[in-house]
Amino acid sequence: MSGIYVHIPFCKSKCTYCDFASYPREISKADLYFACLYKEIKARAESLKDYLFDTVYFGGGTPSFVEEKYIVGALRQIKNYYKLTDDVEITLEVNPGTLSAEKVKAYKRAGINRFSVGLQSADDKMLRSLNRIHTTEDFLIAVDLLKGENLSVDVMLGLENQTANDVKNTIDLAIKGGAKHISAYALKAEEGTPMYGKYLNGDLPAEDETAELYDFAKSYLEENGFYRYEVSNFAKDGYKSRHNLNYWNRGEYIGFGVSASSFIGERRFTNTEKIDEYTACILRGKVAEIFTENIEGDEREFEFIMLSLRKDEGFTFEDFKNRFGVDFKEKYADKIKAVKKYLDITDTDIRIKPEYIYVQNTIIIYFMD
């Protein structure tokens, strides 16, 4: 199975930590952008006619910020030109400050069956410091509109002056809102964002402090029936994100829109981040790709190892051999030996020990050639 990603680059305001392709002052270009998006969706269909897709994901930006007709139109175009499974998972990212009853009705009629709600914090002061446009009250109103739906909620760790009690309150609010899936992400201050200045000034928690918040969040989530299946993702039974699991299983996916990345047939390609450049390319009947590479040899193996070891379950040696035709334990014997104390290895599979998965990058790097 494969996935479809659709990027919506519009938002009401830019969060202080955001380095994604999102543009608060470009909403006037929405009509042209979506016309080109629909055109790109149709144009790529012929080359993907043999693919079956079981997930569709609308990310951004803020997909729930734009008029619902644009989202409904994009989904209609996908359904017209691509083969989707009967139980396709269709996710829409939502900012609580942009939702309405009319939008929710339109989304559900169109077939959207999973909503990813960006809560981040249950502290309104922290939300303001992040330049989030919503409050905790907005969150409660939004989840009431989405009552009974498959809800995922984002929680952010490592915020300025954040305590374990702040994290507890945020998780409690997410659970109160009906979350079946919770993503607990550590804040990463990317260069070029306002948050990076706070990082340089030492205003953000140190890495070990954030790690402690993460350990607390993991334990508290497990107490409440949410079990980790990937570094930052926790779900109740039956509610793992199928779309994200496809990424971590090194599955194929096609991305539409500004900055969208794709991975098809061992080729990775990414669209331009500039709306004007994207629309100009599409209107001329061209692709809007600014980056493309073919993945070969050991790089394929390392990508699989890197992605699979993010998951609590790791990967099986049988799967590795089926994909790459080599025995993992033989080929990587020296590398396994170097980090053996961090790994759980059985006759059939390998994974990072639960207590080390938060620092998995320092372990995985040993498998890079």
Secondary structure as the mmCIF struct_conf table of DSSP 4:
data_model
#
loop_
_struct_conf.conf_type_id
_struct_conf.id
_struct_conf.beg_label_comp_id
_struct_conf.beg_label_asym_id
_struct_conf.beg_label_seq_id
_struct_conf.end_label_comp_id
_struct_conf.end_label_asym_id
_struct_conf.end_label_seq_id
STRN STRN1 SER A 2 ILE A 8
STRN STRN2 PHE A 10 PHE A 10
BEND BEND1 LYS A 12 SER A 13
TURN_TY1_P TURN_TY1_P1 THR A 16 TYR A 17
BEND BEND2 PHE A 20 ALA A 21
STRN STRN3 TYR A 23 TYR A 23
TURN_TY1_P TURN_TY1_P2 PRO A 24 ARG A 25
HELX_RH_3T_P HELX_RH_3T_P1 ILE A 27 LYS A 29
HELX_RH_AL_P HELX_RH_AL_P1 ALA A 30 ALA A 43
TURN_TY1_P TURN_TY1_P3 ARG A 44 ALA A 45
HELX_RH_3T_P HELX_RH_3T_P2 GLU A 46 LEU A 48
TURN_TY1_P TURN_TY1_P4 LYS A 49 ASP A 50
STRN STRN4 LEU A 52 GLY A 60
BEND BEND3 GLY A 61 GLY A 61
TURN_TY1_P TURN_TY1_P5 PRO A 63 PHE A 65
BEND BEND4 VAL A 66 VAL A 66
HELX_RH_AL_P HELX_RH_AL_P2 GLU A 68 TYR A 81
BEND BEND5 TYR A 82 TYR A 82
STRN STRN5 LYS A 83 VAL A 94
HELX_RH_3T_P HELX_RH_3T_P3 PRO A 96 THR A 98
HELX_RH_AL_P HELX_RH_AL_P3 ALA A 101 ALA A 110
TURN_TY1_P TURN_TY1_P6 GLY A 111 GLY A 111
STRN STRN6 ARG A 114 GLN A 120
BEND BEND6 ALA A 122 ALA A 122
HELX_RH_AL_P HELX_RH_AL_P4 ASP A 124 SER A 129
TURN_TY1_P TURN_TY1_P7 LEU A 130 ASN A 131
BEND BEND7 ILE A 133 ILE A 133
HELX_RH_AL_P HELX_RH_AL_P5 THR A 136 LEU A 145
TURN_TY1_P TURN_TY1_P8 LEU A 146 GLY A 148
BEND BEND8 GLU A 149 GLU A 149
STRN STRN7 ASN A 150 LEU A 157
BEND BEND9 GLY A 158 GLY A 158
TURN_TY1_P TURN_TY1_P9 GLU A 160 ASN A 161
HELX_RH_AL_P HELX_RH_AL_P6 ALA A 164 LYS A 176
TURN_TY1_P TURN_TY1_P10 GLY A 177 GLY A 178
BEND BEND10 LYS A 180 LYS A 180
STRN STRN8 HIS A 181 ALA A 186
HELX_LH_PP_P HELX_LH_PP_P1 LEU A 187 LEU A 187
TURN_TY1_P TURN_TY1_P11 GLU A 191 GLY A 192
BEND BEND11 THR A 193 THR A 193
HELX_RH_AL_P HELX_RH_AL_P7 PRO A 194 ASN A 201
TURN_TY1_P TURN_TY1_P12 GLY A 202 GLY A 202
BEND BEND12 LEU A 204 LEU A 204
HELX_LH_PP_P HELX_LH_PP_P2 PRO A 205 ALA A 206
HELX_RH_AL_P HELX_RH_AL_P8 GLU A 207 GLU A 223
TURN_TY1_P TURN_TY1_P13 ASN A 224 GLY A 225
STRN STRN9 TYR A 227 GLU A 230
TURN_TY1_P TURN_TY1_P14 VAL A 231 SER A 232
STRN STRN10 ASN A 233 ALA A 235
TURN_TY1_P TURN_TY1_P15 ASP A 237 GLY A 238
HELX_RH_AL_P HELX_RH_AL_P9 ARG A 242 TRP A 248
TURN_TY1_P TURN_TY1_P16 ASN A 249 ARG A 250
STRN STRN11 TYR A 253 PHE A 256
BEND BEND13 GLY A 257 GLY A 257
TURN_TY1_P TURN_TY1_P17 VAL A 258 SER A 259
STRN STRN12 SER A 261 ILE A 264
TURN_TY1_P TURN_TY1_P18 GLY A 265 GLU A 266
STRN STRN13 ARG A 267 ASN A 271
BEND BEND14 GLU A 273 GLU A 273
HELX_RH_AL_P HELX_RH_AL_P10 ILE A 275 LEU A 283
TURN_TY1_P TURN_TY1_P19 ARG A 284 GLY A 285
STRN STRN14 GLU A 289 ASN A 294
HELX_RH_AL_P HELX_RH_AL_P11 GLY A 297 SER A 308
TURN_TY1_P TURN_TY1_P20 LEU A 309 ARG A 310
STRN STRN15 LYS A 311 LYS A 311
TURN_TY1_P TURN_TY1_P21 ASP A 312 GLU A 313
STRN STRN16 PHE A 315 THR A 316
HELX_RH_AL_P HELX_RH_AL_P12 PHE A 317 PHE A 324
BEND BEND15 GLY A 325 VAL A 326
HELX_RH_AL_P HELX_RH_AL_P13 PHE A 328 LYS A 331
TURN_TY1_P TURN_TY1_P22 TYR A 332 TYR A 332
HELX_RH_AL_P HELX_RH_AL_P14 ALA A 333 ALA A 338
TURN_TY1_P TURN_TY1_P23 VAL A 339 VAL A 339
HELX_RH_3T_P HELX_RH_3T_P4 LYS A 340 TYR A 342
STRN STRN17 LEU A 343 ILE A 345
BEND BEND16 ASP A 347 THR A 348
STRN STRN18 ASP A 349 ILE A 352
HELX_RH_3T_P HELX_RH_3T_P5 PRO A 354 VAL A 359
HELX_RH_AL_P HELX_RH_AL_P15 GLN A 360 ILE A 364
HELX_RH_3T_P HELX_RH_3T_P6 ILE A 365 PHE A 367
#
